[in-house]
Amino acid sequence: MTMRTMMTNELVCPYCGAIQDMNDVKIFSEDNSRDRNISCENCDKEFKYEVHVFYSSWKEREK
Ligand SMILES: [Zn+2]
C-alpha cells in the first residue's frame, strides 16, 4: 500500500491533508522530471507530486 492521495484537482499534502495553494508553493526542483518536490505549507514536510493530464473514455453502455 503506497501513501498516495487520490487524484484530485488540488494538490493535497500526503502527511497532513492540507490543500496546497499552488500560487504559493515552494518548488525545489524545477526540472523536467516527472515528479517534483515541494514542502507542505502547513506541516512543512517535503513530498513529491506528479502532474497528470487525465483522460478516460468508455462506451456509454459499458459503465
Ligand atoms: Zn502537510
N, CA, C, O and the ligand as a Tripos MOL2 file, in Angstrom:
@<TRIPOS>MOLECULE
protein
  253   251    64     0     0
PROTEIN
NO_CHARGES

@<TRIPOS>ATOM
      1 N           0.8500   -1.2050    0.0000 N.3       1 MET1
      2 CA          0.0000    0.0000    0.0000 C.3       1 MET1
      3 C           0.8770    1.2440    0.0000 C.2       1 MET1
      4 O           1.6300    1.4710    0.9470 O.2       1 MET1
      5 N           0.7890    2.0280   -1.0240 N.am      2 THR2
      6 CA          1.5840    3.2570   -1.0970 C.3       2 THR2
      7 C           0.8280    4.4070   -0.4560 C.2       2 THR2
      8 O          -0.4020    4.4220   -0.3990 O.2       2 THR2
      9 N           1.5920    5.3550    0.0160 N.am      3 MET3
     10 CA          0.9880    6.5320    0.6440 C.3       3 MET3
     11 C           0.7210    7.5830   -0.4130 C.2       3 MET3
     12 O           1.4700    8.5510   -0.5500 O.2       3 MET3
     13 N          -0.3160    7.3920   -1.1330 N.am      4 ARG4
     14 CA         -0.6460    8.3530   -2.1680 C.3       4 ARG4
     15 C          -2.0370    8.8960   -1.9350 C.2       4 ARG4
     16 O          -2.9300    8.2020   -1.4480 O.2       4 ARG4
     17 N          -2.1910   10.1320   -2.2890 N.am      5 THR5
     18 CA         -3.5370   10.6820   -2.2350 C.3       5 THR5
     19 C          -4.2640   10.2840   -3.5130 C.2       5 THR5
     20 O          -3.6250    9.9090   -4.4960 O.2       5 THR5
     21 N          -5.5400   10.3590   -3.5100 N.am      6 MET6
     22 CA         -6.3220   10.1550   -4.7040 C.3       6 MET6
     23 C          -5.9910   11.2530   -5.6950 C.2       6 MET6
     24 O          -5.4840   12.3120   -5.3260 O.2       6 MET6
     25 N          -6.2810   10.9870   -6.9430 N.am      7 MET7
     26 CA         -6.1080   12.0500   -7.9270 C.3       7 MET7
     27 C          -7.1830   13.0990   -7.7310 C.2       7 MET7
     28 O          -8.3780   12.8270   -7.8450 O.2       7 MET7
     29 N          -6.7350   14.2820   -7.4380 N.am      8 THR8
     30 CA         -7.6690   15.3600   -7.1690 C.3       8 THR8
     31 C          -7.2870   16.5610   -8.0080 C.2       8 THR8
     32 O          -6.2070   16.6030   -8.5970 O.2       8 THR8
     33 N          -8.1540   17.5120   -8.0570 N.am      9 ASN9
     34 CA         -7.8440   18.7500   -8.7670 C.3       9 ASN9
     35 C          -6.9140   19.6290   -7.9700 C.2       9 ASN9
     36 O          -6.3050   20.5580   -8.5010 O.2       9 ASN9
     37 N          -6.8110   19.3320   -6.7040 N.am     10 GLU10
     38 CA         -5.9610   20.1380   -5.8670 C.3      10 GLU10
     39 C          -4.8320   19.2810   -5.3360 C.2      10 GLU10
     40 O          -4.9660   18.0680   -5.1750 O.2      10 GLU10
     41 N          -3.7260   19.9330   -5.0720 N.am     11 LEU11
     42 CA         -2.5960   19.2200   -4.5110 C.3      11 LEU11
     43 C          -2.7640   19.1500   -3.0020 C.2      11 LEU11
     44 O          -2.8840   20.1720   -2.3270 O.2      11 LEU11
     45 N          -2.7710   17.9350   -2.4890 N.am     12 VAL12
     46 CA         -3.0280   17.7220   -1.0740 C.3      12 VAL12
     47 C          -1.7980   17.0920   -0.4470 C.2      12 VAL12
     48 O          -1.2250   16.1560   -1.0040 O.2      12 VAL12
     49 N          -1.3960   17.5900    0.6880 N.am     13 CYS13
     50 CA         -0.2570   17.0360    1.4120 C.3      13 CYS13
     51 C          -0.5610   15.6120    1.8490 C.2      13 CYS13
     52 O          -1.6020   15.3650    2.4570 O.2      13 CYS13
     53 N           0.3430   14.6550    1.5450 N.am     14 PRO14
     54 CA          0.1040   13.2710    1.9630 C.3      14 PRO14
     55 C           0.3140   13.0510    3.4510 C.2      14 PRO14
     56 O          -0.0570   11.9990    3.9730 O.2      14 PRO14
     57 N           0.8990   14.0170    4.1430 N.am     15 TYR15
     58 CA          1.1360   13.8680    5.5810 C.3      15 TYR15
     59 C          -0.0290   14.3960    6.4100 C.2      15 TYR15
     60 O          -0.5370   13.7090    7.2970 O.2      15 TYR15
     61 N          -0.4400   15.6140    6.1140 N.am     16 CYS16
     62 CA         -1.4480   16.2340    6.9770 C.3      16 CYS16
     63 C          -2.7520   16.5090    6.2510 C.2      16 CYS16
     64 O          -3.7400   16.8770    6.8870 O.2      16 CYS16
     65 N          -2.7810   16.3410    4.9470 N.am     17 GLY17
     66 CA         -4.0180   16.5240    4.2140 C.3      17 GLY17
     67 C          -4.3450   17.9520    3.8470 C.2      17 GLY17
     68 O          -5.4330   18.2300    3.3430 O.2      17 GLY17
     69 N          -3.4100   18.8690    4.0930 N.am     18 ALA18
     70 CA         -3.6760   20.2710    3.7900 C.3      18 ALA18
     71 C          -3.6370   20.5000    2.2800 C.2      18 ALA18
     72 O          -2.7520   20.0000    1.5850 O.2      18 ALA18
     73 N          -4.5900   21.2470    1.7960 N.am     19 ILE19
     74 CA         -4.6150   21.6120    0.3870 C.3      19 ILE19
     75 C          -3.5990   22.7260    0.1480 C.2      19 ILE19
     76 O          -3.5820   23.7360    0.8500 O.2      19 ILE19
     77 N          -2.7610   22.5160   -0.8530 N.am     20 GLN20
     78 CA         -1.6910   23.4740   -1.1090 C.3      20 GLN20
     79 C          -2.1770   24.5690   -2.0570 C.2      20 GLN20
     80 O          -2.8360   24.3030   -3.0620 O.2      20 GLN20
     81 N          -1.8420   25.7610   -1.7170 N.am     21 ASP21
     82 CA         -2.1130   26.8850   -2.5960 C.3      21 ASP21
     83 C          -0.9900   26.9520   -3.6260 C.2      21 ASP21
     84 O           0.1400   27.3170   -3.3020 O.2      21 ASP21
     85 N          -1.3130   26.5960   -4.8720 N.am     22 MET22
     86 CA         -0.2600   26.4430   -5.8720 C.3      22 MET22
     87 C           0.3950   27.7600   -6.2630 C.2      22 MET22
     88 O           1.4670   27.7550   -6.8680 O.2      22 MET22
     89 N          -0.2200   28.8780   -5.9330 N.am     23 ASN23
     90 CA          0.4310   30.1600   -6.2060 C.3      23 ASN23
     91 C           1.5960   30.3960   -5.2590 C.2      23 ASN23
     92 O           2.4540   31.2470   -5.4910 O.2      23 ASN23
     93 N           1.6000   29.6310   -4.2060 N.am     24 ASP24
     94 CA          2.4100   29.9580   -3.0490 C.3      24 ASP24
     95 C           3.3810   28.8450   -2.7060 C.2      24 ASP24
     96 O           4.1090   28.9180   -1.7160 O.2      24 ASP24
     97 N           3.3810   27.8130   -3.5380 N.am     25 VAL25
     98 CA          4.0620   26.5880   -3.1820 C.3      25 VAL25
     99 C           5.5640   26.7300   -3.4290 C.2      25 VAL25
    100 O           5.9980   27.3870   -4.3760 O.2      25 VAL25
    101 N           6.3340   26.1020   -2.5610 N.am     26 LYS26
    102 CA          7.7810   26.1470   -2.7080 C.3      26 LYS26
    103 C           8.2330   24.9530   -3.5350 C.2      26 LYS26
    104 O           8.1330   23.8100   -3.0870 O.2      26 LYS26
    105 N           8.7150   25.2050   -4.7080 N.am     27 ILE27
    106 CA          9.1380   24.1240   -5.5920 C.3      27 ILE27
    107 C          10.6520   24.0090   -5.5480 C.2      27 ILE27
    108 O          11.3690   24.9720   -5.8230 O.2      27 ILE27
    109 N          11.1290   22.8200   -5.2000 N.am     28 PHE28
    110 CA         12.5660   22.6250   -5.0300 C.3      28 PHE28
    111 C          13.2510   22.1870   -6.3130 C.2      28 PHE28
    112 O          14.4010   22.5520   -6.5570 O.2      28 PHE28
    113 N          12.5770   21.4320   -7.1120 N.am     29 SER29
    114 CA         13.2050   21.0100   -8.3640 C.3      29 SER29
    115 C          12.3040   21.3980   -9.5170 C.2      29 SER29
    116 O          11.1560   20.9610   -9.6000 O.2      29 SER29
    117 N          12.8110   22.1900  -10.3710 N.am     30 GLU30
    118 CA         12.0220   22.7420  -11.4610 C.3      30 GLU30
    119 C          12.4990   22.1380  -12.7780 C.2      30 GLU30
    120 O          12.3690   22.7550  -13.8350 O.2      30 GLU30
    121 N          13.0540   20.9240  -12.7080 N.am     31 ASP31
    122 CA         13.4930   20.2770  -13.9460 C.3      31 ASP31
    123 C          12.3100   19.5880  -14.6130 C.2      31 ASP31
    124 O          11.1640   19.7370  -14.1900 O.2      31 ASP31
    125 N          12.6060   18.8510  -15.6370 N.am     32 ASN32
    126 CA         11.5230   18.2350  -16.3950 C.3      32 ASN32
    127 C          11.2000   16.8250  -15.9450 C.2      32 ASN32
    128 O          10.4860   16.0940  -16.6310 O.2      32 ASN32
    129 N          11.7230   16.4460  -14.8010 N.am     33 SER33
    130 CA         11.4180   15.0950  -14.3440 C.3      33 SER33
    131 C           9.9440   14.9990  -13.9850 C.2      33 SER33
    132 O           9.2830   16.0080  -13.7360 O.2      33 SER33
    133 N           9.4530   13.8010  -13.9640 N.am     34 ARG34
    134 CA          8.0310   13.5860  -13.7670 C.3      34 ARG34
    135 C           7.5640   14.0130  -12.3850 C.2      34 ARG34
    136 O           6.4860   14.5860  -12.2280 O.2      34 ARG34
    137 N           8.3890   13.7270  -11.3900 N.am     35 ASP35
    138 CA          7.9470   14.0770  -10.0600 C.3      35 ASP35
    139 C           8.7360   15.2710   -9.5350 C.2      35 ASP35
    140 O           9.9170   15.4380   -9.8380 O.2      35 ASP35
    141 N           8.0820   16.0660   -8.7700 N.am     36 ARG36
    142 CA          8.6700   17.2950   -8.2410 C.3      36 ARG36
    143 C           8.5570   17.2930   -6.7310 C.2      36 ARG36
    144 O           7.6350   16.7140   -6.1570 O.2      36 ARG36
    145 N           9.5030   17.9460   -6.1090 N.am     37 ASN37
    146 CA          9.4740   18.0490   -4.6570 C.3      37 ASN37
    147 C           8.9350   19.4060   -4.2320 C.2      37 ASN37
    148 O           9.3440   20.4400   -4.7600 O.2      37 ASN37
    149 N           8.0410   19.3950   -3.3030 N.am     38 ILE38
    150 CA          7.6340   20.6440   -2.6720 C.3      38 ILE38
    151 C           7.5390   20.3920   -1.1770 C.2      38 ILE38
    152 O           7.5850   19.2460   -0.7300 O.2      38 ILE38
    153 N           7.4070   21.4490   -0.4150 N.am     39 SER39
    154 CA          7.1710   21.2620    1.0000 C.3      39 SER39
    155 C           5.7960   21.8100    1.3330 C.2      39 SER39
    156 O           5.3580   22.8250    0.7920 O.2      39 SER39
    157 N           5.1310   21.1110    2.2330 N.am     40 CYS40
    158 CA          3.7760   21.4770    2.6260 C.3      40 CYS40
    159 C           3.7750   22.8340    3.3060 C.2      40 CYS40
    160 O           4.6360   23.1270    4.1360 O.2      40 CYS40
    161 N           2.8110   23.6500    2.9530 N.am     41 GLU41
    162 CA          2.7390   24.9670    3.5880 C.3      41 GLU41
    163 C           2.1440   24.9010    4.9830 C.2      41 GLU41
    164 O           2.1830   25.8810    5.7280 O.2      41 GLU41
    165 N           1.5950   23.7530    5.3350 N.am     42 ASN42
    166 CA          1.0350   23.5970    6.6790 C.3      42 ASN42
    167 C           2.0140   22.9090    7.6330 C.2      42 ASN42
    168 O           2.3640   23.4640    8.6750 O.2      42 ASN42
    169 N           2.4600   21.6850    7.2710 N.am     43 CYS43
    170 CA          3.3140   20.9350    8.1990 C.3      43 CYS43
    171 C           4.7860   20.9960    7.8020 C.2      43 CYS43
    172 O           5.6460   20.5120    8.5380 O.2      43 CYS43
    173 N           5.0790   21.5810    6.6540 N.am     44 ASP44
    174 CA          6.4460   21.8350    6.2170 C.3      44 ASP44
    175 C           7.2230   20.5790    5.8480 C.2      44 ASP44
    176 O           8.4380   20.6380    5.6580 O.2      44 ASP44
    177 N           6.5440   19.4510    5.7440 N.am     45 LYS45
    178 CA          7.2240   18.2440    5.2990 C.3      45 LYS45
    179 C           7.3670   18.2670    3.7870 C.2      45 LYS45
    180 O           6.5240   18.8050    3.0690 O.2      45 LYS45
    181 N           8.4580   17.6670    3.3240 N.am     46 GLU46
    182 CA          8.6930   17.6100    1.8970 C.3      46 GLU46
    183 C           8.0010   16.3950    1.3010 C.2      46 GLU46
    184 O           8.0340   15.3070    1.8780 O.2      46 GLU46
    185 N           7.3830   16.5790    0.1630 N.am     47 PHE47
    186 CA          6.8110   15.4190   -0.5220 C.3      47 PHE47
    187 C           6.8950   15.6350   -2.0150 C.2      47 PHE47
    188 O           7.2390   16.7210   -2.4810 O.2      47 PHE47
    189 N           6.5820   14.6030   -2.7540 N.am     48 LYS48
    190 CA          6.6540   14.6530   -4.2060 C.3      48 LYS48
    191 C           5.2610   14.6700   -4.7850 C.2      48 LYS48
    192 O           4.3080   14.1750   -4.1830 O.2      48 LYS48
    193 N           5.1630   15.2400   -5.9470 N.am     49 TYR49
    194 CA          3.8880   15.1540   -6.6430 C.3      49 TYR49
    195 C           4.1390   15.0410   -8.1370 C.2      49 TYR49
    196 O           5.2010   15.4040   -8.6430 O.2      49 TYR49
    197 N           3.1540   14.5390   -8.8100 N.am     50 GLU50
    198 CA          3.1750   14.4720  -10.2540 C.3      50 GLU50
    199 C           1.9740   15.2290  -10.7860 C.2      50 GLU50
    200 O           0.9290   15.3070  -10.1400 O.2      50 GLU50
    201 N           2.1410   15.7800  -11.9630 N.am     51 VAL51
    202 CA          1.0230   16.4160  -12.6330 C.3      51 VAL51
    203 C           0.5580   15.4800  -13.7360 C.2      51 VAL51
    204 O           1.3470   15.0510  -14.5780 O.2      51 VAL51
    205 N          -0.6890   15.1790  -13.7200 N.am     52 HIS52
    206 CA         -1.2410   14.3010  -14.7470 C.3      52 HIS52
    207 C          -2.2660   15.0600  -15.5710 C.2      52 HIS52
    208 O          -3.0840   15.8110  -15.0410 O.2      52 HIS52
    209 N          -2.2050   14.8540  -16.8480 N.am     53 VAL53
    210 CA         -3.3530   15.2000  -17.6820 C.3      53 VAL53
    211 C          -4.0800   13.9000  -17.9030 C.2      53 VAL53
    212 O          -3.4960   12.9280  -18.3830 O.2      53 VAL53
    213 N          -5.3100   13.8750  -17.5680 N.am     54 PHE54
    214 CA         -6.0210   12.6260  -17.3670 C.3      54 PHE54
    215 C          -7.2360   12.5450  -18.2730 C.2      54 PHE54
    216 O          -8.1540   13.3600  -18.1770 O.2      54 PHE54
    217 N          -7.2330   11.5640  -19.1430 N.am     55 TYR55
    218 CA         -8.4000   11.3170  -19.9660 C.3      55 TYR55
    219 C          -8.9270    9.9300  -19.6590 C.2      55 TYR55
    220 O          -8.1630    9.0110  -19.3630 O.2      55 TYR55
    221 N         -10.1950    9.7940  -19.7310 N.am     56 SER56
    222 CA        -10.8060    8.4860  -19.6000 C.3      56 SER56
    223 C         -12.0000    8.4450  -20.5400 C.2      56 SER56
    224 O         -12.7930    9.3850  -20.5830 O.2      56 SER56
    225 N         -12.1260    7.3930  -21.2680 N.am     57 SER57
    226 CA        -13.2790    7.2900  -22.1440 C.3      57 SER57
    227 C         -13.8400    5.8860  -22.1000 C.2      57 SER57
    228 O         -13.1310    4.9290  -21.7910 O.2      57 SER57
    229 N         -15.0790    5.7770  -22.4010 N.am     58 TRP58
    230 CA        -15.7290    4.4620  -22.4430 C.3      58 TRP58
    231 C         -16.9720    4.5800  -23.2790 C.2      58 TRP58
    232 O         -17.4880    5.6710  -23.5200 O.2      58 TRP58
    233 N         -17.4400    3.4370  -23.7150 N.am     59 LYS59
    234 CA        -18.7110    3.4130  -24.4320 C.3      59 LYS59
    235 C         -19.8330    3.5860  -23.4250 C.2      59 LYS59
    236 O         -19.7780    3.0700  -22.3080 O.2      59 LYS59
    237 N         -20.8150    4.2990  -23.8300 N.am     60 GLU60
    238 CA        -21.8710    4.6900  -22.9070 C.3      60 GLU60
    239 C         -22.4930    3.4970  -22.1830 C.2      60 GLU60
    240 O         -22.8490    3.5960  -21.0080 O.2      60 GLU60
    241 N         -22.6190    2.3940  -22.8720 N.am     61 ARG61
    242 CA        -23.3300    1.2460  -22.2810 C.3      61 ARG61
    243 C         -22.4340    0.4250  -21.3600 C.2      61 ARG61
    244 O         -22.9140   -0.4720  -20.6670 O.2      61 ARG61
    245 N         -21.1510    0.7190  -21.3470 N.am     62 GLU62
    246 CA        -20.2510   -0.1170  -20.5790 C.3      62 GLU62
    247 C         -19.9800    0.4040  -19.1850 C.2      62 GLU62
    248 O         -19.1860   -0.1850  -18.4510 O.2      62 GLU62
    249 N         -20.6160    1.4830  -18.8080 N.am     63 LYS63
    250 CA        -20.3560    1.9580  -17.4550 C.3      63 LYS63
    251 C         -21.6380    2.2010  -16.6890 C.2      63 LYS63
    252 O         -21.5950    2.6050  -15.5270 O.2      63 LYS63
    253 ZN          1.3450   18.8160    5.3560 Zn       64 ZN64
@<TRIPOS>BOND
     1     1     2 1
     2     2     3 1
     3     3     4 2
     4     3     5 am
     5     5     6 1
     6     6     7 1
     7     7     8 2
     8     7     9 am
     9     9    10 1
    10    10    11 1
    11    11    12 2
    12    11    13 am
    13    13    14 1
    14    14    15 1
    15    15    16 2
    16    15    17 am
    17    17    18 1
    18    18    19 1
    19    19    20 2
    20    19    21 am
    21    21    22 1
    22    22    23 1
    23    23    24 2
    24    23    25 am
    25    25    26 1
    26    26    27 1
    27    27    28 2
    28    27    29 am
    29    29    30 1
    30    30    31 1
    31    31    32 2
    32    31    33 am
    33    33    34 1
    34    34    35 1
    35    35    36 2
    36    35    37 am
    37    37    38 1
    38    38    39 1
    39    39    40 2
    40    39    41 am
    41    41    42 1
    42    42    43 1
    43    43    44 2
    44    43    45 am
    45    45    46 1
    46    46    47 1
    47    47    48 2
    48    47    49 am
    49    49    50 1
    50    50    51 1
    51    51    52 2
    52    51    53 am
    53    53    54 1
    54    54    55 1
    55    55    56 2
    56    55    57 am
    57    57    58 1
    58    58    59 1
    59    59    60 2
    60    59    61 am
    61    61    62 1
    62    62    63 1
    63    63    64 2
    64    63    65 am
    65    65    66 1
    66    66    67 1
    67    67    68 2
    68    67    69 am
    69    69    70 1
    70    70    71 1
    71    71    72 2
    72    71    73 am
    73    73    74 1
    74    74    75 1
    75    75    76 2
    76    75    77 am
    77    77    78 1
    78    78    79 1
    79    79    80 2
    80    79    81 am
    81    81    82 1
    82    82    83 1
    83    83    84 2
    84    83    85 am
    85    85    86 1
    86    86    87 1
    87    87    88 2
    88    87    89 am
    89    89    90 1
    90    90    91 1
    91    91    92 2
    92    91    93 am
    93    93    94 1
    94    94    95 1
    95    95    96 2
    96    95    97 am
    97    97    98 1
    98    98    99 1
    99    99   100 2
   100    99   101 am
   101   101   102 1
   102   102   103 1
   103   103   104 2
   104   103   105 am
   105   105   106 1
   106   106   107 1
   107   107   108 2
   108   107   109 am
   109   109   110 1
   110   110   111 1
   111   111   112 2
   112   111   113 am
   113   113   114 1
   114   114   115 1
   115   115   116 2
   116   115   117 am
   117   117   118 1
   118   118   119 1
   119   119   120 2
   120   119   121 am
   121   121   122 1
   122   122   123 1
   123   123   124 2
   124   123   125 am
   125   125   126 1
   126   126   127 1
   127   127   128 2
   128   127   129 am
   129   129   130 1
   130   130   131 1
   131   131   132 2
   132   131   133 am
   133   133   134 1
   134   134   135 1
   135   135   136 2
   136   135   137 am
   137   137   138 1
   138   138   139 1
   139   139   140 2
   140   139   141 am
   141   141   142 1
   142   142   143 1
   143   143   144 2
   144   143   145 am
   145   145   146 1
   146   146   147 1
   147   147   148 2
   148   147   149 am
   149   149   150 1
   150   150   151 1
   151   151   152 2
   152   151   153 am
   153   153   154 1
   154   154   155 1
   155   155   156 2
   156   155   157 am
   157   157   158 1
   158   158   159 1
   159   159   160 2
   160   159   161 am
   161   161   162 1
   162   162   163 1
   163   163   164 2
   164   163   165 am
   165   165   166 1
   166   166   167 1
   167   167   168 2
   168   167   169 am
   169   169   170 1
   170   170   171 1
   171   171   172 2
   172   171   173 am
   173   173   174 1
   174   174   175 1
   175   175   176 2
   176   175   177 am
   177   177   178 1
   178   178   179 1
   179   179   180 2
   180   179   181 am
   181   181   182 1
   182   182   183 1
   183   183   184 2
   184   183   185 am
   185   185   186 1
   186   186   187 1
   187   187   188 2
   188   187   189 am
   189   189   190 1
   190   190   191 1
   191   191   192 2
   192   191   193 am
   193   193   194 1
   194   194   195 1
   195   195   196 2
   196   195   197 am
   197   197   198 1
   198   198   199 1
   199   199   200 2
   200   199   201 am
   201   201   202 1
   202   202   203 1
   203   203   204 2
   204   203   205 am
   205   205   206 1
   206   206   207 1
   207   207   208 2
   208   207   209 am
   209   209   210 1
   210   210   211 1
   211   211   212 2
   212   211   213 am
   213   213   214 1
   214   214   215 1
   215   215   216 2
   216   215   217 am
   217   217   218 1
   218   218   219 1
   219   219   220 2
   220   219   221 am
   221   221   222 1
   222   222   223 1
   223   223   224 2
   224   223   225 am
   225   225   226 1
   226   226   227 1
   227   227   228 2
   228   227   229 am
   229   229   230 1
   230   230   231 1
   231   231   232 2
   232   231   233 am
   233   233   234 1
   234   234   235 1
   235   235   236 2
   236   235   237 am
   237   237   238 1
   238   238   239 1
   239   239   240 2
   240   239   241 am
   241   241   242 1
   242   242   243 1
   243   243   244 2
   244   243   245 am
   245   245   246 1
   246   246   247 1
   247   247   248 2
   248   247   249 am
   249   249   250 1
   250   250   251 1
   251   251   252 2
@<TRIPOS>SUBSTRUCTURE
     1 MET1         2 RESIDUE 1 A MET
     2 THR2         6 RESIDUE 1 A THR
     3 MET3        10 RESIDUE 1 A MET
     4 ARG4        14 RESIDUE 1 A ARG
     5 THR5        18 RESIDUE 1 A THR
     6 MET6        22 RESIDUE 1 A MET
     7 MET7        26 RESIDUE 1 A MET
     8 THR8        30 RESIDUE 1 A THR
     9 ASN9        34 RESIDUE 1 A ASN
    10 GLU10       38 RESIDUE 1 A GLU
    11 LEU11       42 RESIDUE 1 A LEU
    12 VAL12       46 RESIDUE 1 A VAL
    13 CYS13       50 RESIDUE 1 A CYS
    14 PRO14       54 RESIDUE 1 A PRO
    15 TYR15       58 RESIDUE 1 A TYR
    16 CYS16       62 RESIDUE 1 A CYS
    17 GLY17       66 RESIDUE 1 A GLY
    18 ALA18       70 RESIDUE 1 A ALA
    19 ILE19       74 RESIDUE 1 A ILE
    20 GLN20       78 RESIDUE 1 A GLN
    21 ASP21       82 RESIDUE 1 A ASP
    22 MET22       86 RESIDUE 1 A MET
    23 ASN23       90 RESIDUE 1 A ASN
    24 ASP24       94 RESIDUE 1 A ASP
    25 VAL25       98 RESIDUE 1 A VAL
    26 LYS26      102 RESIDUE 1 A LYS
    27 ILE27      106 RESIDUE 1 A ILE
    28 PHE28      110 RESIDUE 1 A PHE
    29 SER29      114 RESIDUE 1 A SER
    30 GLU30      118 RESIDUE 1 A GLU
    31 ASP31      122 RESIDUE 1 A ASP
    32 ASN32      126 RESIDUE 1 A ASN
    33 SER33      130 RESIDUE 1 A SER
    34 ARG34      134 RESIDUE 1 A ARG
    35 ASP35      138 RESIDUE 1 A ASP
    36 ARG36      142 RESIDUE 1 A ARG
    37 ASN37      146 RESIDUE 1 A ASN
    38 ILE38      150 RESIDUE 1 A ILE
    39 SER39      154 RESIDUE 1 A SER
    40 CYS40      158 RESIDUE 1 A CYS
    41 GLU41      162 RESIDUE 1 A GLU
    42 ASN42      166 RESIDUE 1 A ASN
    43 CYS43      170 RESIDUE 1 A CYS
    44 ASP44      174 RESIDUE 1 A ASP
    45 LYS45      178 RESIDUE 1 A LYS
    46 GLU46      182 RESIDUE 1 A GLU
    47 PHE47      186 RESIDUE 1 A PHE
    48 LYS48      190 RESIDUE 1 A LYS
    49 TYR49      194 RESIDUE 1 A TYR
    50 GLU50      198 RESIDUE 1 A GLU
    51 VAL51      202 RESIDUE 1 A VAL
    52 HIS52      206 RESIDUE 1 A HIS
    53 VAL53      210 RESIDUE 1 A VAL
    54 PHE54      214 RESIDUE 1 A PHE
    55 TYR55      218 RESIDUE 1 A TYR
    56 SER56      222 RESIDUE 1 A SER
    57 SER57      226 RESIDUE 1 A SER
    58 TRP58      230 RESIDUE 1 A TRP
    59 LYS59      234 RESIDUE 1 A LYS
    60 GLU60      238 RESIDUE 1 A GLU
    61 ARG61      242 RESIDUE 1 A ARG
    62 GLU62      246 RESIDUE 1 A GLU
    63 LYS63      250 RESIDUE 1 A LYS
    64 ZN64       253 GROUP 0 **** ****
